[in-house]
């Protein structure tokens, strides 16, 4: 029997940098073995731990081009999308799609983390 989801893992070129991004974003802490920086985790926030593993020759997904599919993405509930957008951009994210500029009823926006993985801020 599977008891629980242990972690969600992402390939990336720099596990420490990406773990620091998500730790700051989520209010968690970076957990790493100083002897092995090819696998780094983020714990200490409300949710399943995130893990980041070094992938040589990593190629980020491309939004929304399915030639380099996103494969997976994270959705984060937010109360103030403007303030949280400012925060993720300061942390190193980039805007992939401002859905609010494309659709009047859109309550989410799409970003890429520093390694290019798509994620969304969703107005709660």
Biopython code that builds the backbone (N, CA, C, O; Angstrom):
import numpy as np
from Bio.PDB.StructureBuilder import StructureBuilder

atoms = [
    (1, "UNK", "N", (0.838, -1.185, 0.000)),
    (1, "UNK", "CA", (0.000, 0.000, 0.000)),
    (1, "UNK", "C", (0.881, 1.246, 0.000)),
    (1, "UNK", "O", (1.832, 1.325, 0.778)),
    (2, "UNK", "N", (0.590, 2.194, -0.836)),
    (2, "UNK", "CA", (1.307, 3.462, -0.846)),
    (2, "UNK", "C", (0.752, 4.319, 0.267)),
    (2, "UNK", "O", (-0.457, 4.544, 0.338)),
    (3, "UNK", "N", (1.621, 4.799, 1.137)),
    (3, "UNK", "CA", (1.182, 5.544, 2.315)),
    (3, "UNK", "C", (1.036, 7.038, 2.064)),
    (3, "UNK", "O", (0.089, 7.658, 2.549)),
    (4, "UNK", "N", (1.968, 7.623, 1.307)),
    (4, "UNK", "CA", (1.894, 9.054, 1.036)),
    (4, "UNK", "C", (2.867, 9.405, -0.082)),
    (4, "UNK", "O", (3.772, 8.635, -0.402)),
    (5, "UNK", "N", (2.669, 10.557, -0.659)),
    (5, "UNK", "CA", (3.587, 11.066, -1.666)),
    (5, "UNK", "C", (4.806, 11.630, -0.939)),
    (5, "UNK", "O", (4.668, 12.544, -0.125)),
    (6, "UNK", "N", (5.979, 11.105, -1.219)),
    (6, "UNK", "CA", (7.188, 11.496, -0.516)),
    (6, "UNK", "C", (7.731, 12.835, -0.986)),
    (6, "UNK", "O", (8.143, 13.656, -0.167)),
    (7, "UNK", "N", (7.739, 13.068, -2.300)),
    (7, "UNK", "CA", (8.284, 14.310, -2.849)),
    (7, "UNK", "C", (7.852, 14.441, -4.301)),
    (7, "UNK", "O", (7.459, 13.464, -4.939)),
    (8, "UNK", "N", (7.931, 15.641, -4.800)),
    (8, "UNK", "CA", (7.766, 15.912, -6.223)),
    (8, "UNK", "C", (9.140, 16.365, -6.700)),
    (8, "UNK", "O", (9.676, 17.355, -6.201)),
    (9, "UNK", "N", (9.715, 15.641, -7.669)),
    (9, "UNK", "CA", (11.091, 15.906, -8.098)),
    (9, "UNK", "C", (11.115, 16.534, -9.489)),
    (9, "UNK", "O", (10.340, 16.178, -10.376)),
    (10, "UNK", "N", (12.041, 17.486, -9.640)),
    (10, "UNK", "CA", (12.232, 18.181, -10.910)),
    (10, "UNK", "C", (13.670, 18.047, -11.365)),
    (10, "UNK", "O", (14.593, 18.198, -10.565)),
    (11, "UNK", "N", (13.871, 17.761, -12.654)),
    (11, "UNK", "CA", (15.197, 17.847, -13.241)),
    (11, "UNK", "C", (15.534, 19.322, -13.420)),
    (11, "UNK", "O", (14.648, 20.147, -13.646)),
    (12, "UNK", "N", (16.821, 19.649, -13.317)),
    (12, "UNK", "CA", (17.245, 21.035, -13.504)),
    (12, "UNK", "C", (18.774, 21.082, -13.622)),
    (12, "UNK", "O", (19.451, 20.103, -13.307)),
    (13, "UNK", "N", (19.315, 22.211, -14.073)),
    (13, "UNK", "CA", (20.767, 22.320, -14.185)),
    (13, "UNK", "C", (21.452, 22.668, -12.867)),
    (13, "UNK", "O", (22.626, 22.342, -12.692)),
    (14, "UNK", "N", (20.757, 23.321, -11.934)),
    (14, "UNK", "CA", (21.359, 23.780, -10.678)),
    (14, "UNK", "C", (20.381, 23.534, -9.517)),
    (14, "UNK", "O", (19.574, 24.406, -9.195)),
    (15, "UNK", "N", (20.451, 22.350, -8.889)),
    (15, "UNK", "CA", (19.500, 22.006, -7.833)),
    (15, "UNK", "C", (19.499, 22.972, -6.644)),
    (15, "UNK", "O", (18.438, 23.253, -6.087)),
    (16, "UNK", "N", (20.650, 23.475, -6.254)),
    (16, "UNK", "CA", (20.710, 24.388, -5.111)),
    (16, "UNK", "C", (19.960, 25.681, -5.439)),
    (16, "UNK", "O", (19.145, 26.140, -4.640)),
    (17, "UNK", "N", (20.224, 26.260, -6.588)),
    (17, "UNK", "CA", (19.578, 27.514, -6.989)),
    (17, "UNK", "C", (18.066, 27.353, -7.059)),
    (17, "UNK", "O", (17.330, 28.216, -6.581)),
    (18, "UNK", "N", (17.595, 26.258, -7.648)),
    (18, "UNK", "CA", (16.161, 26.061, -7.789)),
    (18, "UNK", "C", (15.512, 25.775, -6.432)),
    (18, "UNK", "O", (14.402, 26.241, -6.176)),
    (19, "UNK", "N", (16.176, 25.025, -5.571)),
    (19, "UNK", "CA", (15.654, 24.780, -4.219)),
    (19, "UNK", "C", (15.556, 26.087, -3.442)),
    (19, "UNK", "O", (14.581, 26.305, -2.723)),
    (20, "UNK", "N", (16.542, 26.946, -3.575)),
    (20, "UNK", "CA", (16.501, 28.244, -2.887)),
    (20, "UNK", "C", (15.316, 29.084, -3.377)),
    (20, "UNK", "O", (14.655, 29.750, -2.580)),
    (21, "UNK", "N", (15.050, 29.053, -4.681)),
    (21, "UNK", "CA", (13.903, 29.776, -5.241)),
    (21, "UNK", "C", (12.606, 29.301, -4.592)),
    (21, "UNK", "O", (11.823, 30.116, -4.103)),
    (22, "UNK", "N", (12.371, 27.981, -4.584)),
    (22, "UNK", "CA", (11.121, 27.458, -4.039)),
    (22, "UNK", "C", (11.056, 27.567, -2.518)),
    (22, "UNK", "O", (9.969, 27.757, -1.972)),
    (23, "UNK", "N", (12.168, 27.455, -1.827)),
    (23, "UNK", "CA", (12.164, 27.636, -0.367)),
    (23, "UNK", "C", (11.730, 29.051, -0.016)),
    (23, "UNK", "O", (10.930, 29.252, 0.897)),
    (24, "UNK", "N", (12.251, 30.019, -0.734)),
    (24, "UNK", "CA", (11.870, 31.413, -0.487)),
    (24, "UNK", "C", (10.413, 31.646, -0.871)),
    (24, "UNK", "O", (9.684, 32.328, -0.151)),
    (25, "UNK", "N", (9.992, 31.096, -1.980)),
    (25, "UNK", "CA", (8.621, 31.257, -2.451)),
    (25, "UNK", "C", (7.614, 30.677, -1.458)),
    (25, "UNK", "O", (6.574, 31.283, -1.201)),
    (26, "UNK", "N", (7.921, 29.505, -0.901)),
    (26, "UNK", "CA", (6.967, 28.785, -0.059)),
    (26, "UNK", "C", (7.201, 28.945, 1.438)),
    (26, "UNK", "O", (6.413, 28.448, 2.243)),
    (27, "UNK", "N", (8.270, 29.630, 1.821)),
    (27, "UNK", "CA", (8.567, 29.753, 3.243)),
    (27, "UNK", "C", (9.123, 28.467, 3.825)),
    (27, "UNK", "O", (8.928, 28.180, 5.007)),
    (28, "UNK", "N", (9.807, 27.702, 3.010)),
    (28, "UNK", "CA", (10.398, 26.439, 3.458)),
    (28, "UNK", "C", (11.880, 26.587, 3.713)),
    (28, "UNK", "O", (12.411, 27.696, 3.780)),
    (29, "UNK", "N", (12.539, 25.447, 3.853)),
    (29, "UNK", "CA", (13.983, 25.450, 4.072)),
    (29, "UNK", "C", (14.644, 24.444, 3.125)),
    (29, "UNK", "O", (14.066, 23.412, 2.784)),
    (30, "UNK", "N", (15.860, 24.772, 2.714)),
    (30, "UNK", "CA", (16.622, 23.909, 1.817)),
    (30, "UNK", "C", (17.285, 22.815, 2.646)),
    (30, "UNK", "O", (17.915, 23.086, 3.668)),
    (31, "UNK", "N", (17.131, 21.571, 2.188)),
    (31, "UNK", "CA", (17.738, 20.415, 2.846)),
    (31, "UNK", "C", (18.682, 19.778, 1.836)),
    (31, "UNK", "O", (18.258, 19.333, 0.769)),
    (32, "UNK", "N", (19.979, 19.738, 2.183)),
    (32, "UNK", "CA", (20.954, 19.185, 1.233)),
    (32, "UNK", "C", (22.065, 18.479, 1.985)),
    (32, "UNK", "O", (22.353, 18.774, 3.145)),
    (33, "UNK", "N", (22.674, 17.546, 1.290)),
    (33, "UNK", "CA", (23.849, 16.843, 1.783)),
    (33, "UNK", "C", (25.044, 17.534, 1.133)),
    (33, "UNK", "O", (25.216, 17.467, -0.084)),
    (34, "UNK", "N", (25.865, 18.194, 1.938)),
    (34, "UNK", "CA", (26.987, 18.969, 1.384)),
    (34, "UNK", "C", (27.881, 18.144, 0.462)),
    (34, "UNK", "O", (28.553, 18.702, -0.405)),
    (35, "UNK", "N", (27.898, 16.828, 0.637)),
    (35, "UNK", "CA", (28.719, 15.972, -0.220)),
    (35, "UNK", "C", (28.063, 15.649, -1.545)),
    (35, "UNK", "O", (28.730, 15.165, -2.459)),
    (36, "UNK", "N", (26.773, 15.905, -1.668)),
    (36, "UNK", "CA", (26.044, 15.581, -2.892)),
    (36, "UNK", "C", (25.060, 16.692, -3.210)),
    (36, "UNK", "O", (23.948, 16.708, -2.684)),
    (37, "UNK", "N", (25.458, 17.615, -4.063)),
    (37, "UNK", "CA", (24.584, 18.725, -4.433)),
    (37, "UNK", "C", (23.817, 18.432, -5.719)),
    (37, "UNK", "O", (23.273, 19.344, -6.342)),
    (38, "UNK", "N", (23.773, 17.149, -6.119)),
    (38, "UNK", "CA", (23.005, 16.762, -7.293)),
    (38, "UNK", "C", (21.555, 16.457, -6.941)),
    (38, "UNK", "O", (20.732, 16.278, -7.839)),
    (39, "UNK", "N", (21.222, 16.393, -5.645)),
    (39, "UNK", "CA", (19.851, 16.175, -5.158)),
    (39, "UNK", "C", (19.643, 17.095, -3.959)),
    (39, "UNK", "O", (20.330, 16.959, -2.947)),
    (40, "UNK", "N", (18.708, 18.020, -4.064)),
    (40, "UNK", "CA", (18.436, 18.997, -3.005)),
    (40, "UNK", "C", (16.921, 19.051, -2.817)),
    (40, "UNK", "O", (16.164, 18.984, -3.785)),
    (41, "UNK", "N", (16.487, 19.172, -1.558)),
    (41, "UNK", "CA", (15.056, 19.183, -1.268)),
    (41, "UNK", "C", (14.633, 20.465, -0.562)),
    (41, "UNK", "O", (15.462, 21.184, -0.003)),
    (42, "UNK", "N", (13.328, 20.739, -0.594)),
    (42, "UNK", "CA", (12.733, 21.833, 0.157)),
    (42, "UNK", "C", (11.669, 21.231, 1.064)),
    (42, "UNK", "O", (10.754, 20.550, 0.602)),
    (43, "UNK", "N", (11.803, 21.492, 2.360)),
    (43, "UNK", "CA", (10.872, 21.007, 3.384)),
    (43, "UNK", "C", (10.378, 22.201, 4.188)),
    (43, "UNK", "O", (10.799, 23.336, 3.967)),
    (44, "UNK", "N", (9.467, 21.921, 5.134)),
    (44, "UNK", "CA", (9.087, 22.921, 6.121)),
    (44, "UNK", "C", (8.016, 23.898, 5.687)),
    (44, "UNK", "O", (7.899, 24.982, 6.258)),
    (45, "UNK", "N", (7.235, 23.535, 4.691)),
    (45, "UNK", "CA", (6.091, 24.345, 4.282)),
    (45, "UNK", "C", (4.891, 23.411, 4.260)),
    (45, "UNK", "O", (5.050, 22.194, 4.352)),
    (46, "UNK", "N", (3.700, 23.965, 4.141)),
    (46, "UNK", "CA", (2.485, 23.170, 4.140)),
    (46, "UNK", "C", (2.312, 22.521, 2.778)),
    (46, "UNK", "O", (1.793, 23.149, 1.855)),
    (47, "UNK", "N", (2.736, 21.280, 2.641)),
    (47, "UNK", "CA", (2.608, 20.571, 1.376)),
    (47, "UNK", "C", (3.664, 19.495, 1.234)),
    (47, "UNK", "O", (4.512, 19.315, 2.107)),
    (48, "UNK", "N", (3.601, 18.789, 0.129)),
    (48, "UNK", "CA", (4.553, 17.731, -0.177)),
    (48, "UNK", "C", (5.922, 18.333, -0.464)),
    (48, "UNK", "O", (6.019, 19.309, -1.208)),
    (49, "UNK", "N", (6.989, 17.766, 0.116)),
    (49, "UNK", "CA", (8.330, 18.294, -0.164)),
    (49, "UNK", "C", (8.646, 18.280, -1.663)),
    (49, "UNK", "O", (8.181, 17.417, -2.408)),
    (50, "UNK", "N", (9.440, 19.248, -2.075)),
    (50, "UNK", "CA", (9.909, 19.330, -3.450)),
    (50, "UNK", "C", (11.369, 18.896, -3.487)),
    (50, "UNK", "O", (12.131, 19.175, -2.562)),
    (51, "UNK", "N", (11.752, 18.212, -4.560)),
    (51, "UNK", "CA", (13.133, 17.771, -4.734)),
    (51, "UNK", "C", (13.621, 18.206, -6.105)),
    (51, "UNK", "O", (12.848, 18.298, -7.058)),
    (52, "UNK", "N", (14.916, 18.470, -6.185)),
    (52, "UNK", "CA", (15.524, 18.951, -7.427)),
    (52, "UNK", "C", (16.780, 18.140, -7.693)),
    (52, "UNK", "O", (17.664, 18.037, -6.843)),
    (53, "UNK", "N", (16.842, 17.563, -8.894)),
    (53, "UNK", "CA", (18.005, 16.742, -9.233)),
    (53, "UNK", "C", (18.699, 17.286, -10.469)),
    (53, "UNK", "O", (18.062, 17.706, -11.435)),
    (54, "UNK", "N", (20.032, 17.266, -10.409)),
    (54, "UNK", "CA", (20.833, 17.766, -11.528)),
    (54, "UNK", "C", (20.645, 16.857, -12.741)),
    (54, "UNK", "O", (20.718, 15.633, -12.634)),
    (55, "UNK", "N", (20.406, 17.470, -13.882)),
    (55, "UNK", "CA", (20.273, 16.744, -15.140)),
    (55, "UNK", "C", (21.224, 17.381, -16.140)),
    (55, "UNK", "O", (21.008, 18.509, -16.580)),
    (56, "UNK", "N", (22.262, 16.665, -16.491)),
    (56, "UNK", "CA", (23.211, 17.161, -17.493)),
    (56, "UNK", "C", (22.481, 17.305, -18.830)),
    (56, "UNK", "O", (21.700, 16.433, -19.211)),
    (57, "UNK", "N", (22.730, 18.379, -19.520)),
    (57, "UNK", "CA", (22.085, 18.626, -20.802)),
    (57, "UNK", "C", (20.616, 18.987, -20.674)),
    (57, "UNK", "O", (19.848, 18.843, -21.625)),
    (58, "UNK", "N", (20.231, 19.455, -19.504)),
    (58, "UNK", "CA", (18.829, 19.814, -19.252)),
    (58, "UNK", "C", (18.325, 20.807, -20.287)),
    (58, "UNK", "O", (18.997, 21.788, -20.606)),
    (59, "UNK", "N", (17.139, 20.542, -20.804)),
    (59, "UNK", "CA", (16.458, 21.455, -21.723)),
    (59, "UNK", "C", (15.113, 21.805, -21.112)),
    (59, "UNK", "O", (14.289, 20.914, -20.906)),
    (60, "UNK", "N", (14.864, 23.072, -20.818)),
    (60, "UNK", "CA", (13.608, 23.449, -20.169)),
    (60, "UNK", "C", (12.414, 23.299, -21.098)),
    (60, "UNK", "O", (12.550, 23.350, -22.321)),
    (61, "UNK", "N", (11.239, 23.112, -20.499)),
    (61, "UNK", "CA", (10.018, 23.112, -21.296)),
    (61, "UNK", "C", (9.829, 24.475, -21.953)),
    (61, "UNK", "O", (10.396, 25.471, -21.505)),
    (62, "UNK", "N", (9.036, 24.514, -23.010)),
    (62, "UNK", "CA", (8.729, 25.784, -23.667)),
    (62, "UNK", "C", (7.229, 26.003, -23.598)),
    (62, "UNK", "O", (6.450, 25.121, -23.960)),
    (63, "UNK", "N", (6.833, 27.153, -23.143)),
    (63, "UNK", "CA", (5.408, 27.468, -22.995)),
    (63, "UNK", "C", (4.959, 28.343, -24.143)),
    (63, "UNK", "O", (5.672, 29.293, -24.465)),
    (64, "UNK", "N", (3.868, 28.103, -24.765)),
    (64, "UNK", "CA", (3.016, 26.916, -24.711)),
    (64, "UNK", "C", (3.357, 25.907, -25.797)),
    (64, "UNK", "O", (2.572, 24.994, -26.055)),
    (65, "UNK", "N", (4.508, 26.052, -26.437)),
    (65, "UNK", "CA", (4.952, 25.194, -27.533)),
    (65, "UNK", "C", (5.123, 23.751, -27.056)),
    (65, "UNK", "O", (5.935, 23.483, -26.171)),
    (66, "UNK", "N", (4.378, 22.842, -27.627)),
    (66, "UNK", "CA", (4.453, 21.434, -27.215)),
    (66, "UNK", "C", (5.611, 20.684, -27.868)),
    (66, "UNK", "O", (5.754, 19.478, -27.663)),
    (67, "UNK", "N", (6.442, 21.376, -28.651)),
    (67, "UNK", "CA", (7.671, 20.764, -29.160)),
    (67, "UNK", "C", (8.598, 20.427, -28.001)),
    (67, "UNK", "O", (9.340, 19.446, -28.059)),
    (68, "UNK", "N", (8.558, 21.229, -26.964)),
    (68, "UNK", "CA", (9.277, 20.971, -25.717)),
    (68, "UNK", "C", (8.252, 20.989, -24.602)),
    (68, "UNK", "O", (8.171, 21.978, -23.873)),
    (69, "UNK", "N", (7.453, 19.919, -24.438)),
    (69, "UNK", "CA", (6.294, 19.958, -23.554)),
    (69, "UNK", "C", (6.645, 20.259, -22.102)),
    (69, "UNK", "O", (7.745, 19.969, -21.630)),
    (70, "UNK", "N", (5.671, 20.852, -21.409)),
    (70, "UNK", "CA", (5.874, 21.228, -20.023)),
    (70, "UNK", "C", (5.993, 20.016, -19.111)),
    (70, "UNK", "O", (6.609, 20.125, -18.051)),
    (71, "UNK", "N", (5.439, 18.879, -19.470)),
    (71, "UNK", "CA", (5.519, 17.623, -18.726)),
    (71, "UNK", "C", (4.755, 17.683, -17.410)),
    (71, "UNK", "O", (4.006, 16.755, -17.105)),
    (72, "UNK", "N", (4.911, 18.709, -16.645)),
    (72, "UNK", "CA", (4.195, 18.902, -15.381)),
    (72, "UNK", "C", (4.342, 20.359, -14.991)),
    (72, "UNK", "O", (5.267, 21.038, -15.439)),
    (73, "UNK", "N", (3.424, 20.846, -14.151)),
    (73, "UNK", "CA", (3.593, 22.191, -13.617)),
    (73, "UNK", "C", (2.903, 22.278, -12.263)),
    (73, "UNK", "O", (2.061, 21.446, -11.927)),
    (74, "UNK", "N", (3.265, 23.283, -11.501)),
    (74, "UNK", "CA", (2.697, 23.503, -10.176)),
    (74, "UNK", "C", (1.722, 24.664, -10.233)),
    (74, "UNK", "O", (1.960, 25.649, -10.933)),
    (75, "UNK", "N", (0.620, 24.549, -9.494)),
    (75, "UNK", "CA", (-0.336, 25.640, -9.329)),
    (75, "UNK", "C", (-0.307, 26.067, -7.871)),
    (75, "UNK", "O", (-0.389, 25.227, -6.974)),
    (76, "UNK", "N", (-0.190, 27.373, -7.627)),
    (76, "UNK", "CA", (-0.167, 27.915, -6.270)),
    (76, "UNK", "C", (-1.368, 28.823, -6.073)),
    (76, "UNK", "O", (-1.579, 29.749, -6.857)),
    (77, "UNK", "N", (-2.169, 28.567, -5.023)),
    (77, "UNK", "CA", (-3.259, 29.470, -4.651)),
    (77, "UNK", "C", (-2.673, 30.728, -4.038)),
    (77, "UNK", "O", (-1.765, 30.655, -3.210)),
    (78, "UNK", "N", (-3.189, 31.886, -4.443)),
    (78, "UNK", "CA", (-2.744, 33.166, -3.878)),
    (78, "UNK", "C", (-3.956, 34.036, -3.575)),
    (78, "UNK", "O", (-5.011, 33.885, -4.191)),
    (79, "UNK", "N", (-3.799, 34.935, -2.633)),
    (79, "UNK", "CA", (-4.858, 35.884, -2.293)),
    (79, "UNK", "C", (-4.688, 37.213, -3.016)),
    (79, "UNK", "O", (-5.668, 37.912, -3.271)),
    (80, "UNK", "N", (-3.443, 37.567, -3.349)),
    (80, "UNK", "CA", (-3.145, 38.846, -4.006)),
    (80, "UNK", "C", (-2.196, 38.572, -5.170)),
    (80, "UNK", "O", (-0.977, 38.556, -4.997)),
    (81, "UNK", "N", (-2.755, 38.360, -6.341)),
    (81, "UNK", "CA", (-1.951, 37.953, -7.494)),
    (81, "UNK", "C", (-0.937, 39.014, -7.907)),
    (81, "UNK", "O", (0.147, 38.677, -8.382)),
    (82, "UNK", "N", (-1.273, 40.290, -7.732)),
    (82, "UNK", "CA", (-0.334, 41.365, -8.093)),
    (82, "UNK", "C", (0.897, 41.327, -7.191)),
    (82, "UNK", "O", (2.027, 41.376, -7.677)),
    (83, "UNK", "N", (0.681, 41.240, -5.888)),
    (83, "UNK", "CA", (1.801, 41.210, -4.935)),
    (83, "UNK", "C", (2.625, 39.946, -5.106)),
    (83, "UNK", "O", (3.854, 39.990, -5.045)),
    (84, "UNK", "N", (1.951, 38.811, -5.321)),
    (84, "UNK", "CA", (2.691, 37.560, -5.468)),
    (84, "UNK", "C", (3.424, 37.492, -6.801)),
    (84, "UNK", "O", (4.487, 36.878, -6.888)),
    (85, "UNK", "N", (2.872, 38.113, -7.840)),
    (85, "UNK", "CA", (3.609, 38.186, -9.105)),
    (85, "UNK", "C", (4.906, 38.975, -8.899)),
    (85, "UNK", "O", (5.977, 38.547, -9.329)),
    (86, "UNK", "N", (4.800, 40.107, -8.251)),
    (86, "UNK", "CA", (5.996, 40.915, -7.983)),
    (86, "UNK", "C", (7.042, 40.090, -7.227)),
    (86, "UNK", "O", (8.232, 40.143, -7.538)),
    (87, "UNK", "N", (6.583, 39.335, -6.239)),
    (87, "UNK", "CA", (7.500, 38.531, -5.423)),
    (87, "UNK", "C", (8.187, 37.436, -6.239)),
    (87, "UNK", "O", (9.400, 37.263, -6.128)),
    (88, "UNK", "N", (7.428, 36.687, -7.065)),
    (88, "UNK", "CA", (8.063, 35.610, -7.827)),
    (88, "UNK", "C", (9.043, 36.164, -8.850)),
    (88, "UNK", "O", (10.067, 35.541, -9.128)),
    (89, "UNK", "N", (8.737, 37.334, -9.414)),
    (89, "UNK", "CA", (9.664, 37.944, -10.370)),
    (89, "UNK", "C", (10.942, 38.394, -9.671)),
    (89, "UNK", "O", (12.034, 38.246, -10.220)),
    (90, "UNK", "N", (10.815, 38.943, -8.465)),
    (90, "UNK", "CA", (12.003, 39.331, -7.691)),
    (90, "UNK", "C", (12.860, 38.124, -7.339)),
    (90, "UNK", "O", (14.079, 38.245, -7.224)),
    (91, "UNK", "N", (12.238, 36.960, -7.165)),
    (91, "UNK", "CA", (12.963, 35.737, -6.823)),
    (91, "UNK", "C", (13.642, 35.100, -8.036)),
    (91, "UNK", "O", (14.456, 34.190, -7.879)),
    (92, "UNK", "N", (13.316, 35.566, -9.239)),
    (92, "UNK", "CA", (13.979, 35.036, -10.430)),
    (92, "UNK", "C", (13.068, 34.355, -11.427)),
    (92, "UNK", "O", (13.554, 33.813, -12.419)),
    (93, "UNK", "N", (11.763, 34.362, -11.201)),
    (93, "UNK", "CA", (10.828, 33.788, -12.169)),
    (93, "UNK", "C", (10.684, 34.733, -13.364)),
    (93, "UNK", "O", (11.050, 35.906, -13.294)),
    (94, "UNK", "N", (10.150, 34.204, -14.447)),
    (94, "UNK", "CA", (9.834, 35.023, -15.610)),
    (94, "UNK", "C", (8.381, 34.783, -16.006)),
    (94, "UNK", "O", (7.841, 33.701, -15.775)),
    (95, "UNK", "N", (7.758, 35.777, -16.593)),
    (95, "UNK", "CA", (6.376, 35.657, -17.047)),
    (95, "UNK", "C", (6.356, 34.863, -18.353)),
    (95, "UNK", "O", (7.092, 35.174, -19.290)),
    (96, "UNK", "N", (5.510, 33.840, -18.406)),
    (96, "UNK", "CA", (5.300, 33.109, -19.649)),
    (96, "UNK", "C", (4.012, 33.551, -20.333)),
    (96, "UNK", "O", (3.958, 33.680, -21.556)),
    (97, "UNK", "N", (2.968, 33.784, -19.523)),
    (97, "UNK", "CA", (1.697, 34.189, -20.113)),
    (97, "UNK", "C", (0.873, 34.958, -19.088)),
    (97, "UNK", "O", (0.605, 34.467, -17.991)),
    (98, "UNK", "N", (0.482, 36.156, -19.459)),
    (98, "UNK", "CA", (-0.424, 36.953, -18.625)),
    (98, "UNK", "C", (-1.835, 36.659, -19.121)),
    (98, "UNK", "O", (-2.366, 37.392, -19.955)),
    (99, "UNK", "N", (-2.432, 35.610, -18.621)),
    (99, "UNK", "CA", (-3.754, 35.187, -19.082)),
    (99, "UNK", "C", (-4.805, 36.267, -18.867)),
    (99, "UNK", "O", (-5.793, 36.325, -19.599)),
    (100, "UNK", "N", (-4.598, 37.129, -17.861)),
    (100, "UNK", "CA", (-5.556, 38.210, -17.609)),
    (100, "UNK", "C", (-5.568, 39.212, -18.761)),
    (100, "UNK", "O", (-6.542, 39.947, -18.920)),
    (101, "UNK", "N", (-4.526, 39.256, -19.554)),
    (101, "UNK", "CA", (-4.497, 40.150, -20.713)),
    (101, "UNK", "C", (-5.091, 39.475, -21.954)),
    (101, "UNK", "O", (-5.334, 40.130, -22.968)),
    (102, "UNK", "N", (-5.320, 38.168, -21.865)),
    (102, "UNK", "CA", (-5.875, 37.419, -22.987)),
    (102, "UNK", "C", (-7.355, 37.099, -22.815)),
    (102, "UNK", "O", (-8.109, 37.016, -23.785)),
    (103, "UNK", "N", (-7.759, 36.918, -21.539)),
    (103, "UNK", "CA", (-9.141, 36.533, -21.230)),
    (103, "UNK", "C", (-9.628, 37.324, -20.031)),
    (103, "UNK", "O", (-8.939, 37.408, -19.015)),
    (104, "UNK", "N", (-10.792, 37.893, -20.146)),
    (104, "UNK", "CA", (-11.341, 38.702, -19.063)),
    (104, "UNK", "C", (-11.604, 37.901, -17.794)),
    (104, "UNK", "O", (-11.451, 38.420, -16.688)),
    (105, "UNK", "N", (-11.997, 36.642, -17.949)),
    (105, "UNK", "CA", (-12.355, 35.813, -16.802)),
    (105, "UNK", "C", (-11.185, 35.023, -16.216)),
    (105, "UNK", "O", (-11.378, 34.247, -15.280)),
    (106, "UNK", "N", (-9.988, 35.206, -16.745)),
    (106, "UNK", "CA", (-8.830, 34.438, -16.273)),
    (106, "UNK", "C", (-8.435, 34.855, -14.859)),
    (106, "UNK", "O", (-8.309, 36.043, -14.560)),
    (107, "UNK", "N", (-8.245, 33.872, -14.005)),
    (107, "UNK", "CA", (-7.824, 34.147, -12.623)),
    (107, "UNK", "C", (-6.478, 33.496, -12.323)),
    (107, "UNK", "O", (-6.183, 33.194, -11.166)),
    (108, "UNK", "N", (-5.666, 33.278, -13.340)),
    (108, "UNK", "CA", (-4.343, 32.711, -13.167)),
    (108, "UNK", "C", (-3.370, 33.358, -14.143)),
    (108, "UNK", "O", (-3.762, 33.962, -15.142)),
    (109, "UNK", "N", (-2.080, 33.210, -13.816)),
    (109, "UNK", "CA", (-0.997, 33.673, -14.691)),
    (109, "UNK", "C", (0.083, 32.603, -14.694)),
    (109, "UNK", "O", (0.246, 31.869, -13.720)),
    (110, "UNK", "N", (0.813, 32.521, -15.791)),
    (110, "UNK", "CA", (1.798, 31.455, -15.972)),
    (110, "UNK", "C", (3.208, 32.043, -15.936)),
    (110, "UNK", "O", (3.487, 33.063, -16.566)),
    (111, "UNK", "N", (4.081, 31.385, -15.193)),
    (111, "UNK", "CA", (5.472, 31.826, -15.008)),
    (111, "UNK", "C", (6.405, 30.643, -15.230)),
    (111, "UNK", "O", (5.965, 29.497, -15.314)),
    (112, "UNK", "N", (7.682, 30.932, -15.324)),
    (112, "UNK", "CA", (8.709, 29.893, -15.342)),
    (112, "UNK", "C", (9.632, 30.130, -14.160)),
    (112, "UNK", "O", (10.002, 31.267, -13.867)),
    (113, "UNK", "N", (10.002, 29.051, -13.484)),
    (113, "UNK", "CA", (10.981, 29.175, -12.408)),
    (113, "UNK", "C", (12.359, 29.406, -13.032)),
    (113, "UNK", "O", (12.467, 29.398, -14.258)),
    (114, "UNK", "N", (13.404, 29.610, -12.249)),
    (114, "UNK", "CA", (14.722, 29.907, -12.832)),
    (114, "UNK", "C", (15.277, 28.823, -13.760)),
    (114, "UNK", "O", (16.168, 29.101, -14.562)),
    (115, "UNK", "N", (14.761, 27.589, -13.663)),
    (115, "UNK", "CA", (15.217, 26.519, -14.562)),
    (115, "UNK", "C", (14.278, 26.322, -15.743)),
    (115, "UNK", "O", (14.517, 25.451, -16.579)),
    (116, "UNK", "N", (13.203, 27.122, -15.828)),
    (116, "UNK", "CA", (12.293, 27.070, -16.951)),
    (116, "UNK", "C", (11.035, 26.238, -16.751)),
    (116, "UNK", "O", (10.228, 26.136, -17.675)),
    (117, "UNK", "N", (10.835, 25.630, -15.562)),
    (117, "UNK", "CA", (9.616, 24.865, -15.313)),
    (117, "UNK", "C", (8.428, 25.807, -15.181)),
    (117, "UNK", "O", (8.501, 26.773, -14.421)),
    (118, "UNK", "N", (7.341, 25.557, -15.893)),
    (118, "UNK", "CA", (6.163, 26.401, -15.765)),
    (118, "UNK", "C", (5.477, 26.209, -14.407)),
    (118, "UNK", "O", (5.475, 25.110, -13.852)),
    (119, "UNK", "N", (4.905, 27.279, -13.889)),
    (119, "UNK", "CA", (4.034, 27.214, -12.713)),
    (119, "UNK", "C", (3.028, 28.348, -12.824)),
    (119, "UNK", "O", (3.253, 29.328, -13.533)),
    (120, "UNK", "N", (1.917, 28.201, -12.114)),
    (120, "UNK", "CA", (0.856, 29.192, -12.179)),
    (120, "UNK", "C", (0.569, 29.772, -10.799)),
    (120, "UNK", "O", (0.626, 29.070, -9.789)),
    (121, "UNK", "N", (0.259, 31.066, -10.777)),
    (121, "UNK", "CA", (-0.335, 31.689, -9.614)),
    (121, "UNK", "C", (-1.818, 31.779, -9.916)),
    (121, "UNK", "O", (-2.219, 32.331, -10.940)),
    (122, "UNK", "N", (-2.633, 31.233, -9.017)),
    (122, "UNK", "CA", (-4.079, 31.146, -9.221)),
    (122, "UNK", "C", (-4.775, 31.922, -8.116)),
    (122, "UNK", "O", (-4.609, 31.623, -6.934)),
    (123, "UNK", "N", (-5.540, 32.902, -8.503)),
    (123, "UNK", "CA", (-6.259, 33.719, -7.522)),
    (123, "UNK", "C", (-7.281, 32.862, -6.809)),
    (123, "UNK", "O", (-8.169, 32.280, -7.433)),
    (124, "UNK", "N", (-7.148, 32.791, -5.509)),
    (124, "UNK", "CA", (-7.981, 31.917, -4.668)),
    (124, "UNK", "C", (-9.356, 32.494, -4.480)),
    (124, "UNK", "O", (-10.190, 31.894, -3.802)),
]
sb = StructureBuilder()
sb.init_structure("model")
sb.init_model(0)
sb.init_chain("A")
sb.init_seg("    ")
for serial, (resi, resn, name, xyz) in enumerate(atoms, 1):
    if name == "N":
        sb.init_residue(resn, " ", resi, " ")
    sb.init_atom(name, np.array(xyz, "f"), 0.0, 1.0, " ", f" {name:<3s}", serial, name[0])
structure = sb.get_structure()
